[in-house]
């Protein structure tokens, strides 16, 4: 009888020790966070900068003691700029045990990823996906950048009211249709509503092989516009601007935020002088929060951040804040993110609404002497 009690007591003690070890191990384990974006090739400007912004945020959070005493561990994957690649790496990250994925960086990959969000607890926090096709939906998808609607409308209005443009042609890349399609449609409605005329559209696919730029130029010339709104990535925008310059077209080039990266100036040189953008974040911003971030980013990576880096940094901050609000737990974060407010972020104040969307101010920016320069801000 005493022997039986001794054995039971020993088992109980060992069980308690094992339980304590497990609890300690779990509480001390790092919180896994994924990043998914395009990291190689000519369309990697957003992905690389977004990743670096996320890396800086993770390093700074860990240096300050982590989140609720636990380190963040970033697992990075390249989505190869395709829908299939996005779904593949999302599955890999989910299998690896991440609690969230920072990404994707373009709308076509994010809309494809939505199929992976359903049925599991992992959340997505996109730094730069701005399509309005997934706006106003309650799901596990969140973002820190406002949707494209306000920017497209403000660019059209500025073109008519401030630049005096009356006849615009539209050039858009159907490879990123979830973004370029709605941007185009919104721009056309706003340009027309403000008194301008849309003289025609030309589309192409940047993902389907070499682009015949001469054919595109010939089509646009026949439309005889005084301006062209170009809804493409930065490198394609740069090539278009070079062809326009060589052809002495004289038209004003307008662009979506997709083309608003340093790669535009590096690739296009003087040809991109005078291109106009409507953006949610101006790189000539002198707000102390951003200036501080910019200095830290340059010290860490050796070059200046673009908007994708700033929004990538903030996406990680949203994840960390959600865990704190959730008492240190990474479970059911989709329930605690709506309503989070950031008054002193590097991209300016923002609040995430019940649908995971945010609102933000717009700025009109142009390229002047090789730099992005704000010419119109917040309606001023």
Long-range contacts (C-beta under 8 A, 24 or more apart in sequence): 27-69, 27-70, 28-70, 29-70, 30-70, 30-71, 30-72, 30-73, 31-66, 31-67, 31-70, 31-71, 31-72, 31-73, 31-99, 31-323, 31-330, 32-73, 32-75, 32-96, 32-97, 32-98, 32-99, 33-58, 33-72, 33-73, 33-74, 33-75, 33-98, 33-99, 33-100, 33-101, 33-102, 33-316, 33-319, 34-74, 34-75, 34-76, 34-77, 34-90, 34-93, 34-96, 34-98, 34-100, 34-101, 34-102, 34-103, 35-74, 35-75, 35-76, 35-77, 35-101, 35-102, 35-103, 35-312, 36-77, 36-78, 36-79, 36-86, 36-89, 36-90, 36-93, 36-101, 36-102, 36-103, 36-104, 36-109, 36-113, 37-78, 37-79, 37-103, 37-104, 37-105, 37-109, 38-78, 38-79, 38-80, 38-81, 38-105, 38-106, 38-109, 39-76, 39-78, 40-78, 40-80, 41-81, 42-233, 42-235, 43-81, 43-206, 43-233, 43-235, 44-81, 45-233, 45-234, 45-235, 45-261, 45-262, 45-263, 45-306, 45-308, 46-105, 46-106, 46-128, 46-261, 46-308, 47-78, 47-79, 47-105, 47-308, 49-261, 49-305, 49-306, 49-308, 49-309, 49-312, 50-102, 50-103, 50-105, 50-127, 50-128, 50-308, 50-309, 50-311, 50-312, 50-315, 51-76, 51-312, 52-297, 52-300, 52-301, 52-305, 52-309, 52-312, 53-127, 53-297, 53-305, 53-308, 53-309, 53-310, 53-311, 53-312, 53-313, 53-314, 53-315, 53-316, 54-102, 54-127, 54-312, 54-313, 54-315, 54-316, 55-300, 56-296, 56-297, 56-300, 56-301, 56-309, 56-313, 57-312, 57-313, 57-314, 57-315, 57-316, 57-317, 57-320, 58-316, 59-300, 60-296, 61-316, 61-320, 67-320, 67-323, 67-324, 67-328, 68-323, 68-324, 68-327, 68-328, 69-328, 70-328, 72-316, 72-320, 79-103, 79-104, 79-109, 81-106, 81-109, 81-207, 82-109, 82-207, 83-108, 83-109, 83-112, 84-112, 85-109, 86-110, 86-112, 86-113, 87-112, 87-113, 87-115, 87-116, 90-116, 91-116, 93-122, 94-120, 94-122, 98-122, 99-123, 99-319, 99-323, 99-330, 99-333, 100-124, 100-125, 100-319, 100-330, 100-333, 101-125, 102-126, 102-127, 102-312, 102-315, 102-316, 102-319, 103-127, 104-129, 105-129, 105-308, 106-176, 106-179, 106-258, 107-131, 107-133, 107-176, 107-178, 107-179, 108-175, 108-176, 108-177, 108-178, 108-179, 110-134, 110-141, 110-178, 111-178, 113-141, 114-139, 114-141, 117-141, 121-331, 121-332, 121-333, 121-334, 123-333, 123-334, 123-337, 125-315, 125-318, 125-319, 126-315, 127-308, 127-311, 127-312, 127-314, 127-315, 128-307, 128-308, 128-311, 128-312, 129-179, 130-179, 130-257, 131-178, 131-179, 131-182, 132-182, 132-186, 133-178, 133-182, 135-355, 135-357, 136-355, 136-357, 137-355, 137-356, 138-354, 138-355, 138-356, 139-334, 139-356, 140-334, 141-356, 142-318, 142-334, 142-337, 142-352, 142-356, 143-356, 143-357, 143-358, 144-311, 144-314, 144-315, 144-318, 144-347, 144-350, 144-352, 144-358, 145-280, 145-311, 145-358, 145-360, 146-280, 146-350, 146-357, 146-358, 146-359, 146-360, 147-357, 148-179, 148-182, 148-183, 148-186, 148-256, 148-257, 149-182, 149-186, 150-359, 150-360, 150-362, 151-256, 151-257, 151-278, 151-279, 151-280, 151-362, 152-182, 152-183, 152-186, 152-187, 152-190, 152-256, 152-278, 153-186, 153-187, 153-190, 154-278, 154-362, 154-364, 155-187, 155-229, 155-254, 155-256, 155-276, 155-277, 155-278, 155-364, 156-186, 156-187, 156-188, 156-190, 156-191, 156-194, 156-196, 156-229, 157-190, 157-194, 158-276, 158-278, 158-364, 158-376, 159-191, 159-196, 159-227, 159-229, 159-252, 159-254, 159-276, 160-191, 160-194, 160-195, 160-196, 161-194, 162-364, 162-376, 163-227, 163-252, 163-276, 165-196, 165-226, 165-227, 165-252, 166-195, 166-196, 166-197, 166-226, 167-196, 167-197, 167-199, 167-224, 167-225, 167-226, 167-227, 168-196, 168-197, 168-198, 168-199, 168-225, 168-226, 168-227, 168-228, 168-229, 168-254, 169-198, 169-199, 169-200, 169-201, 169-202, 169-220, 169-223, 169-225, 169-227, 169-228, 169-229, 169-251, 170-198, 170-200, 170-201, 170-202, 170-228, 170-229, 170-231, 171-201, 171-202, 171-203, 171-204, 171-216, 171-220, 171-228, 171-229, 171-230, 171-231, 171-232, 171-240, 172-201, 172-202, 172-203, 172-230, 172-231, 172-232, 173-203, 173-204, 173-205, 173-206, 173-231, 173-232, 173-233, 173-236, 174-203, 174-204, 174-205, 175-205, 175-206, 175-207, 175-208, 176-233, 176-258, 179-231, 179-256, 179-258, 180-231, 180-232, 180-256, 180-258, 183-231, 183-256, 184-229, 184-231, 187-229, 187-231, 199-223, 199-224, 199-225, 200-225, 206-232, 206-233, 206-236, 211-236, 211-239, 213-239, 213-240, 213-243, 214-243, 216-240, 216-243, 217-243, 217-244, 217-247, 217-249, 220-249, 221-247, 221-249, 225-251, 226-251, 226-252, 227-251, 227-252, 227-253, 227-254, 228-252, 228-253, 228-254, 229-254, 229-255, 229-256, 230-254, 230-255, 230-256, 230-259, 231-255, 231-256, 231-258, 232-256, 232-258, 232-259, 233-258, 233-259, 234-258, 234-259, 234-260, 234-261, 234-263, 234-264, 234-267, 235-263, 235-264, 235-267, 237-264, 237-268, 237-272, 237-275, 238-263, 238-264, 238-267, 238-268, 238-271, 238-272, 239-267, 239-268, 241-268, 241-271, 241-272, 241-275, 242-268, 242-269, 242-271, 244-271, 245-270, 245-271, 252-276, 257-307, 260-306, 260-307, 260-365, 260-372, 261-306, 261-307, 261-308, 262-303, 262-304, 262-306, 264-367, 265-367, 265-370, 265-371, 265-372, 272-367, 273-367, 273-368, 273-369, 273-370, 274-366, 274-367, 274-368, 275-366, 275-367, 276-364, 276-365, 276-366, 276-375, 277-364, 277-365, 277-366, 277-372, 278-362, 278-363, 278-364, 278-365, 279-307, 279-362, 279-363, 279-364, 279-365, 280-307, 280-347, 280-360, 280-361, 280-362, 280-363, 281-307, 281-310, 281-311, 281-347, 281-348, 281-360, 281-363, 282-363, 282-365, 282-372, 282-374, 282-377, 283-307, 283-365, 283-372, 284-365, 284-371, 284-372, 284-373, 284-374, 285-374, 287-348, 289-344, 289-345, 289-346, 290-346, 290-347, 292-346, 293-346, 307-347, 310-346, 310-347, 311-347, 313-346, 314-342, 314-345, 314-346, 314-347, 314-350, 317-342, 317-345, 318-342, 318-352
